Amino acid sequence: MLRTAAAELASVLTHLVRYPSGIGHRWPAVPVSERRPLVVLPGFADNASIFTELKAALDARRAGSVVSFGYSPLVGNVQTAAARLAEQVELLCEVSGAAKVGVVGHSLGGLIARYYVQRLGGHQRVETVATLATPHNGTLAAWLPSPLPLVRQLRPGSELMTELAEPAPGCTTEFVAFGGDGDQIVLPARNARLTHPDLRVRNVVVHGAGHLGIAAHRQVIDEICALFEPVDPVEVPMPRSA
């Protein structure tokens, strides 16, 4: 427990240093036709700097363009943010020529991605969604007083949580939900698990990971890279002539 707390504190300090570089910054989309772009969504009041290690690892593996989607805490609610995400994905597909994209969302970003895919038909554009420390079942931390509807939506049993629990027939997107057992924001930590009878989900518990540290955790980065890195075509040997 002490080791997890120390690692999370180090992640917080590192992120505070990086945070200014991510304000107003979006990684540009590079036209690609043979690889699907990857859209990353930061959490509440955060920015693309949370994905610094992940982007470096993906770039090293030439996994294709990584594009960040930002939103304001004042956006109103998850539904509005998800609708804007839908518009951005359509534009990205038009610019890149790709028919499908991948999505990685940290914390609230993962919930926005899930709403887009599950409730707005985003499964037609998104093959895989990876969520990191996302409160799929809400978090007790959201019961703290807040004037923002976006925060109140994260309370267990909220209208948003009830809507996301509704049937989602025909949703073909694959979900991988990473949750850290040392998360102090998603309370209890098991609420980062995604369970829905109509969704294809793989839940991954990341031992020793906190809410921010999970985004830079080696296990998480390796698994996400495996999900989105390009697969080299298999060379089939030509038969020898007689």
C-alpha positions in Angstrom: 0.0 0.0 0.0 2.8 2.4 0.9 4.6 1.6 -2.4 1.4 2.3 -4.4 0.9 5.6 -2.6 4.4 6.6 -3.3 4.1 5.7 -6.9 0.9 7.6 -7.2 2.4 10.7 -5.6 5.3 10.5 -8.1 2.8 10.3 -10.9 0.9 13.4 -9.6 4.1 15.4 -9.4 5.2 14.4 -12.8 1.8 15.2 -14.3 1.8 18.6 -12.6 5.1 19.4 -14.4 3.8 18.2 -17.7 0.3 19.6 -17.5 1.0 23.1 -18.8 2.4 21.6 -22.1 -0.9 20.0 -22.7 -3.1 23.0 -22.3 -4.8 23.8 -25.7 -2.7 21.1 -27.3 -4.0 18.4 -29.7 -1.8 16.0 -31.4 -2.6 16.4 -35.1 -4.1 13.8 -37.3 -1.8 12.4 -40.0 -3.6 11.0 -43.1 -3.3 7.3 -43.0 -5.1 4.6 -45.0 -3.5 1.4 -43.9 -3.6 2.0 -40.1 -6.5 3.1 -37.9 -6.0 6.3 -36.0 -6.2 6.2 -32.2 -8.2 8.9 -30.3 -7.2 9.6 -26.7 -9.5 11.3 -24.2 -8.1 12.7 -20.9 -10.1 12.7 -17.7 -11.9 15.5 -16.0 -10.1 18.9 -16.2 -7.1 17.1 -17.6 -5.3 17.2 -21.0 -3.3 15.1 -23.4 -0.2 15.2 -21.3 -1.6 12.3 -19.3 -0.8 10.1 -22.3 2.8 11.1 -22.8 4.3 7.7 -22.1 1.6 5.9 -24.1 2.1 8.1 -27.2 5.8 7.7 -27.1 5.4 3.9 -26.9 2.9 3.9 -29.8 5.1 6.2 -31.9 8.0 3.8 -31.3 6.0 1.0 -32.7 4.7 3.0 -35.6 1.1 2.3 -34.6 -0.4 5.2 -36.6 -1.5 8.7 -35.8 -2.6 9.5 -32.2 -5.2 12.3 -31.9 -6.3 13.9 -28.7 -9.9 15.0 -28.0 -10.2 17.7 -25.4 -13.3 19.0 -23.6 -14.1 21.5 -21.0 -15.4 20.6 -17.5 -18.1 23.2 -18.3 -19.3 21.1 -21.3 -22.5 20.3 -19.4 -22.7 16.6 -19.3 -21.3 13.3 -20.7 -24.0 13.2 -23.4 -22.9 16.5 -24.9 -19.2 15.6 -24.8 -20.0 12.3 -26.4 -21.9 14.0 -29.2 -18.9 16.3 -29.9 -16.6 13.3 -29.9 -18.8 11.7 -32.5 -18.4 14.8 -34.7 -14.6 14.7 -34.3 -14.4 11.0 -35.1 -16.4 11.5 -38.3 -14.0 14.4 -39.3 -11.0 12.2 -38.4 -12.2 9.4 -40.6 -12.8 11.8 -43.5 -9.4 13.3 -43.2 -7.5 10.1 -42.6 -9.4 7.9 -45.0 -9.8 5.3 -42.2 -13.2 3.5 -41.8 -12.5 2.7 -38.1 -10.6 4.2 -35.2 -9.5 3.0 -31.8 -10.2 5.0 -28.6 -8.3 5.2 -25.2 -10.0 7.1 -22.4 -8.7 7.9 -19.0 -11.2 8.3 -16.1 -14.1 10.4 -17.3 -12.8 10.2 -20.9 -13.5 6.5 -20.9 -17.1 7.1 -19.9 -17.5 9.6 -22.7 -16.1 7.1 -25.1 -18.4 4.4 -23.8 -21.5 6.6 -24.2 -20.5 7.5 -27.7 -20.1 3.9 -28.7 -23.0 2.4 -26.7 -25.6 5.1 -27.1 -24.8 7.1 -30.2 -23.9 4.4 -32.7 -20.2 4.9 -32.3 -19.7 1.1 -32.6 -19.9 1.6 -36.3 -16.6 3.6 -36.2 -14.8 2.2 -33.2 -13.3 -1.3 -33.1 -11.8 -1.1 -29.7 -12.1 1.1 -26.6 -9.6 0.9 -23.8 -10.6 2.7 -20.6 -8.2 3.5 -17.8 -9.5 4.1 -14.2 -13.0 4.9 -15.6 -15.8 4.9 -13.0 -18.1 2.6 -15.1 -20.3 2.1 -12.0 -19.8 5.6 -10.6 -17.6 6.7 -7.7 -18.4 7.7 -4.1 -16.0 10.6 -4.6 -18.7 12.2 -6.8 -20.9 12.7 -3.7 -18.7 15.6 -2.6 -20.6 18.9 -3.2 -20.1 20.1 -6.8 -21.9 22.7 -8.9 -21.0 20.8 -12.1 -23.6 18.4 -13.6 -20.7 16.5 -15.1 -19.4 15.5 -11.7 -22.9 14.7 -10.3 -23.4 12.3 -13.2 -20.5 10.1 -11.8 -22.5 9.2 -8.7 -23.5 5.6 -8.4 -27.1 5.2 -9.4 -27.3 8.5 -11.4 -29.4 8.8 -14.4 -26.3 8.4 -16.6 -25.4 5.1 -14.9 -28.9 3.9 -15.3 -28.9 4.8 -19.0 -25.6 3.0 -19.6 -27.0 -0.1 -17.9 -29.8 -0.2 -20.5 -29.7 -2.9 -23.3 -27.2 -2.2 -26.1 -28.0 -4.8 -28.8 -25.8 -4.8 -31.8 -22.9 -3.0 -30.2 -19.8 -4.7 -31.8 -17.0 -2.7 -30.2 -14.6 -4.5 -27.9 -13.9 -3.0 -24.5 -10.8 -3.4 -22.4 -11.3 -1.8 -18.9 -8.2 -1.3 -16.9 -8.6 -0.5 -13.2 -6.0 0.0 -10.5 -6.4 -1.6 -7.1 -4.8 1.5 -5.6 -7.2 4.0 -7.1 -8.3 6.7 -4.6 -10.6 8.5 -7.0 -12.8 5.6 -8.3 -14.3 4.4 -5.0 -14.6 1.6 -4.5 -11.8 0.6 -7.0 -13.9 -2.3 -8.3 -16.3 0.3 -9.9 -13.7 0.6 -12.7 -15.0 -2.8 -13.9 -17.3 -2.7 -16.9 -20.1 -5.3 -16.7 -22.9 -5.3 -19.3 -24.6 -8.4 -20.8 -24.6 -6.9 -24.4 -20.9 -5.7 -24.4 -17.8 -7.6 -25.2 -15.6 -6.7 -22.3 -12.2 -7.8 -20.8 -11.6 -6.3 -17.4 -7.9 -6.0 -16.2 -6.9 -5.3 -12.6 -3.6 -3.5 -12.5 -1.9 -4.1 -9.2 -0.2 -1.2 -7.5 -1.7 1.4 -9.8 -3.4 4.6 -8.7 -5.7 6.9 -10.6 -3.1 8.9 -12.5 -0.3 6.4 -12.4 -2.3 3.8 -14.3 -1.9 5.8 -17.5 1.9 5.4 -17.4 1.9 1.8 -15.9 4.1 -0.5 -18.0 1.5 -3.3 -18.0 -1.2 -0.9 -19.3 1.1 0.6 -22.0 2.2 -2.8 -23.2 -1.3 -4.1 -23.5 -2.6 -1.0 -25.2 0.3 -1.2 -27.7 -0.6 -4.8 -28.4 -4.2 -3.8 -29.0 -3.3 -1.0 -31.5 0.1 -1.6 -33.0 0.1 -2.6 -36.7 0.3 -6.2 -37.6 2.9 -7.0 -40.2 1.5 -9.1 -43.0 2.4 -12.7 -43.0 4.6 -13.7 -45.9 3.4 -16.8 -47.6 6.2 -18.7 -49.3 5.6 -19.2 -53.0 5.6 -22.9 -54.1 8.8 -23.9 -55.9 8.5 -24.6 -59.6 8.9 -28.2 -60.7 
